Amino acid sequence: MKKICPFILLFILISNQVFAIDEAGYTMPDDPYYITLTFGLSVPSNPLTEIMVSGINANICFGYNLPFDWFILGVGVYAGCIFESTTSDVLYFYDMLSFPIAVNLKFTPNFTFPVNLFVELNGGVALNFINYPDYTVTIFVLKPFISASLGFGGYILPHVRISQYFSFILILFSDPSYMAFSPGLRIGVGF
């Protein structure tokens, strides 16, 4: 028997719960405001895969929903934290702590179904602290930040949604730019 990813198992449990609510006449809530908390991994992509190890990514987003006939457009502010470090065998070992601050746009199709989909785009700046512990030097750099996410999830309570998401993160350093994929879980609350 093939192994089942824990995220897929969680998704199946959520879908069954939401489907039971939908059969009872439940529809998507019309919450004007939302707040989301996201936790995940940050997996560097080329050319950084050889020198960096997977880190952590966490963020919070607060926004306002603009309902349309077929979709909901969320507009908000995004703040996050990304921690990465290099492998111990590089010549100049360093840690990178980034704090992205961005404008958030979220597109959610407006239909009642056990699975809700969303596409999200964030654009702003990242406050980056690069620490070289062997030399007791920390460098501060402000760089452009962009991320795009695709996710799916369901309501576990009338105003609480849990989602699985996949993000692509880009911080535009001079050379090379920081690029990473970030799978994780998101909890969203509407009010």
C-alpha positions as CSV (number, residue, x, y, z in Angstrom):
1,M,0.0,0.0,0.0
2,K,1.3,3.4,-0.9
3,K,2.0,6.0,1.8
4,I,-0.6,8.8,2.1
5,C,0.7,12.3,2.7
6,P,-0.5,13.7,6.1
7,F,-1.8,16.8,4.3
8,I,-3.9,14.8,1.9
9,L,-5.4,12.8,4.9
10,L,-6.2,16.1,6.7
11,F,-7.8,17.4,3.5
12,I,-10.0,14.3,3.2
13,L,-11.1,14.7,6.8
14,I,-11.9,18.4,6.2
15,S,-13.7,17.7,2.9
16,N,-16.0,15.1,4.6
17,Q,-16.8,17.5,7.4
18,V,-17.6,20.4,5.0
19,F,-19.6,18.2,2.7
20,A,-21.8,17.1,5.7
21,I,-22.4,20.8,6.5
22,D,-23.2,21.6,2.8
23,E,-25.8,18.8,2.7
24,A,-27.5,20.5,5.6
25,G,-27.9,23.7,3.6
26,Y,-24.7,25.5,4.6
27,T,-23.2,28.0,2.1
28,M,-19.9,30.0,2.2
29,P,-20.1,32.7,4.8
30,D,-20.3,36.4,3.6
31,D,-17.5,37.6,6.0
32,P,-16.2,41.0,4.9
33,Y,-12.9,40.7,6.7
34,Y,-10.4,37.8,7.0
35,I,-7.2,37.0,8.9
36,T,-5.0,34.1,7.9
37,L,-2.1,32.4,9.7
38,T,0.3,30.3,7.6
39,F,3.0,27.9,8.7
40,G,5.3,25.9,6.3
41,L,8.6,24.9,5.1
42,S,10.8,27.0,2.8
43,V,12.7,24.9,0.4
44,P,15.3,26.8,-1.7
45,S,15.5,26.2,-5.4
46,N,18.3,26.6,-7.9
47,P,21.0,27.9,-7.6
48,L,20.7,27.9,-3.8
49,T,19.8,24.2,-3.4
50,E,23.5,23.2,-3.0
51,I,24.4,25.7,-0.3
52,M,21.1,26.3,1.7
53,V,19.0,23.9,3.8
54,S,15.3,24.0,4.2
55,G,14.0,26.6,6.5
56,I,10.7,27.8,8.0
57,N,8.1,30.2,6.6
58,A,5.3,31.8,8.7
59,N,3.1,34.7,7.8
60,I,-0.1,36.6,8.7
61,C,-2.5,38.3,6.4
62,F,-5.4,40.7,7.2
63,G,-7.7,41.7,4.4
64,Y,-11.1,42.7,3.1
65,N,-13.3,40.6,0.8
66,L,-14.9,42.2,-2.3
67,P,-17.6,39.9,-3.5
68,F,-18.4,39.5,-7.2
69,D,-20.8,37.2,-9.0
70,W,-18.4,34.3,-9.6
71,F,-15.5,35.1,-7.3
72,I,-14.3,36.9,-4.2
73,L,-11.4,39.3,-4.4
74,G,-9.5,39.7,-1.1
75,V,-7.3,42.8,-0.7
76,G,-5.1,43.0,2.3
77,V,-1.7,43.4,3.9
78,Y,0.8,40.6,4.4
79,A,3.6,40.2,6.9
80,G,5.9,37.2,7.3
81,C,9.1,35.7,8.5
82,I,11.4,33.4,6.6
83,F,14.5,31.8,8.2
84,E,17.1,30.0,6.1
85,S,20.7,29.0,6.7
86,T,23.5,27.6,4.6
87,T,25.0,24.2,5.0
88,S,27.9,24.0,7.5
89,D,30.4,23.1,4.8
90,V,30.3,26.4,2.8
91,L,33.2,28.8,3.1
92,Y,31.2,31.6,4.7
93,F,28.4,30.1,6.7
94,Y,25.5,32.5,7.2
95,D,21.8,32.7,8.4
96,M,19.2,34.7,6.6
97,L,16.2,36.1,8.5
98,S,13.7,37.9,6.2
99,F,10.6,39.9,7.1
100,P,8.5,40.4,4.0
101,I,5.8,43.2,4.1
102,A,3.5,43.2,1.1
103,V,0.2,44.0,-0.4
104,N,-2.0,40.8,-0.7
105,L,-4.4,40.0,-3.5
106,K,-6.4,36.8,-3.1
107,F,-8.8,35.3,-5.7
108,T,-11.3,32.7,-4.5
109,P,-14.0,31.2,-6.8
110,N,-17.4,31.8,-5.2
111,F,-19.1,28.4,-5.2
112,T,-20.3,26.0,-2.5
113,F,-18.3,22.8,-2.8
114,P,-16.5,20.6,-0.3
115,V,-13.2,22.1,-1.5
116,N,-12.5,25.8,-1.8
117,L,-9.7,26.9,-4.0
118,F,-7.7,30.1,-3.9
119,V,-4.9,31.9,-5.8
120,E,-2.9,34.6,-4.1
121,L,-0.3,37.1,-5.1
122,N,1.9,39.2,-2.7
123,G,4.2,42.1,-3.7
124,G,6.3,44.4,-1.5
125,V,9.6,44.5,0.2
126,A,11.6,42.1,2.4
127,L,13.7,43.4,5.3
128,N,16.7,40.9,5.3
129,F,19.2,40.3,8.1
130,I,22.1,38.2,7.0
131,N,24.2,37.0,9.9
132,Y,27.7,35.6,9.6
133,P,28.2,34.0,13.1
134,D,31.8,33.1,12.5
135,Y,32.7,36.8,12.0
136,T,30.0,38.4,14.3
137,V,28.8,40.5,11.4
138,T,25.1,41.1,10.5
139,I,24.2,42.9,7.3
140,F,20.8,44.5,6.7
141,V,19.4,44.7,3.2
142,L,16.0,45.9,1.9
143,K,15.0,44.0,-1.3
144,P,11.8,43.6,-3.5
145,F,9.7,40.6,-2.5
146,I,7.1,38.7,-4.6
147,S,5.2,35.5,-3.8
148,A,2.4,33.5,-5.5
149,S,0.3,30.8,-3.9
150,L,-2.2,28.2,-4.9
151,G,-4.2,26.4,-2.3
152,F,-7.3,24.4,-1.4
153,G,-9.1,23.7,1.8
154,G,-12.5,23.7,3.5
155,Y,-14.4,25.1,6.4
156,I,-14.1,23.1,9.6
157,L,-16.5,25.6,11.4
158,P,-18.8,28.2,9.8
159,H,-16.2,31.0,9.8
160,V,-12.9,28.9,10.1
161,R,-11.2,27.5,7.2
162,I,-8.1,25.3,7.0
163,S,-6.1,25.0,3.8
164,Q,-3.1,23.3,2.2
165,Y,-1.1,25.7,0.1
166,F,1.9,25.8,-2.2
167,S,3.9,29.0,-2.6
168,F,6.7,30.3,-4.8
169,I,8.8,32.9,-3.0
170,L,11.2,35.4,-4.7
171,I,13.4,37.9,-3.0
172,L,15.3,39.9,-5.6
173,F,18.9,40.0,-4.3
174,S,21.6,41.1,-6.8
175,D,23.0,37.7,-7.6
176,P,21.6,35.2,-7.0
177,S,18.1,36.0,-6.1
178,Y,16.5,34.0,-3.3
179,M,13.9,31.5,-4.8
180,A,12.1,29.0,-2.7
181,F,9.0,26.7,-2.7
182,S,6.9,26.7,0.4
183,P,4.3,24.0,1.1
184,G,2.3,24.4,4.3
185,L,-0.9,24.8,6.2
186,R,-3.1,27.9,6.6
187,I,-5.8,28.7,9.1
188,G,-8.2,31.5,8.1
189,V,-10.9,33.2,10.1
190,G,-13.6,35.4,8.6
191,F,-15.5,38.0,10.6
